[in-house]
Structures are given as structure tokens and as C-alpha cells.
Amino acid sequence: MSICSYCYETNKVCKIEVGHFWNNEPYLAVVCSEDCKKKLWELVQNGTWMEHAPFITKKRKKPKSSVPSALTDKQFTKHE
């Protein structure tokens, strides 16, 4: 069984090799259709392929907090 690198479907037959998009070994990355290949190539070209996650239905909201999320020494020094 293989997983489509674009739509993440597992019940489809994925035979189209796209590993060369990332200079990977042959058949390390595959897609299930020419449509998925075209859409994935567009994501690779515009640099958003890492953000593509069709299985996540809504975006996470950043928590609103008055507490700093990362403590550094610069937060505790006076800036003049």
C-alpha cells in the first residue's frame, strides 16, 4: 500500500513517481493521479508544499496570553 503525496489517500493505487521533485530515490514519493501530480508540482514551485495538509479541517488559533512564550535574557534587561 502507498499513500498519495498530495491527497493522502491510501485506498487508491499510487503509481506516478514524484520523488524527483525533491531529489529523492525513485518511488519514495508517489501520487495517485495526474491531477494530484500537477497540483503537487504547483505547491513545490511556489514553496507551500510543506503547508499543504488536506486532513486538517480548520486552522489553529494562536493562544492569547500575557505570559511570554519564550524567555530570553534580553527580556529581563533594560533597553535604553
Secondary structure in CASP SS format (residue, H / E / C, confidence):
PFRMAT SS
TARGET T0000
AUTHOR 0000-0000-0000
METHOD secondary structure of the structure
MODEL  1
M C 1.00
S C 1.00
I C 1.00
C E 1.00
S C 1.00
Y C 1.00
C C 1.00
Y C 1.00
E C 1.00
T C 1.00
N C 1.00
K C 1.00
V C 1.00
C C 1.00
K C 1.00
I E 1.00
E E 1.00
V C 1.00
G H 1.00
H H 1.00
F H 1.00
W H 1.00
N C 1.00
N C 1.00
E C 1.00
P C 1.00
Y C 1.00
L C 1.00
A C 1.00
V E 1.00
V E 1.00
C C 1.00
S C 1.00
E H 1.00
D H 1.00
C H 1.00
K H 1.00
K H 1.00
K H 1.00
L H 1.00
W H 1.00
E H 1.00
L H 1.00
V H 1.00
Q H 1.00
N H 1.00
G C 1.00
T C 1.00
W C 1.00
M C 1.00
E C 1.00
H C 1.00
A C 1.00
P C 1.00
F C 1.00
I C 1.00
T C 1.00
K C 1.00
K C 1.00
R C 1.00
K C 1.00
K C 1.00
P C 1.00
K C 1.00
S C 1.00
S C 1.00
V C 1.00
P C 1.00
S C 1.00
A C 1.00
L C 1.00
T C 1.00
D H 1.00
K H 1.00
Q H 1.00
F H 1.00
T C 1.00
K C 1.00
H C 1.00
E C 1.00
END
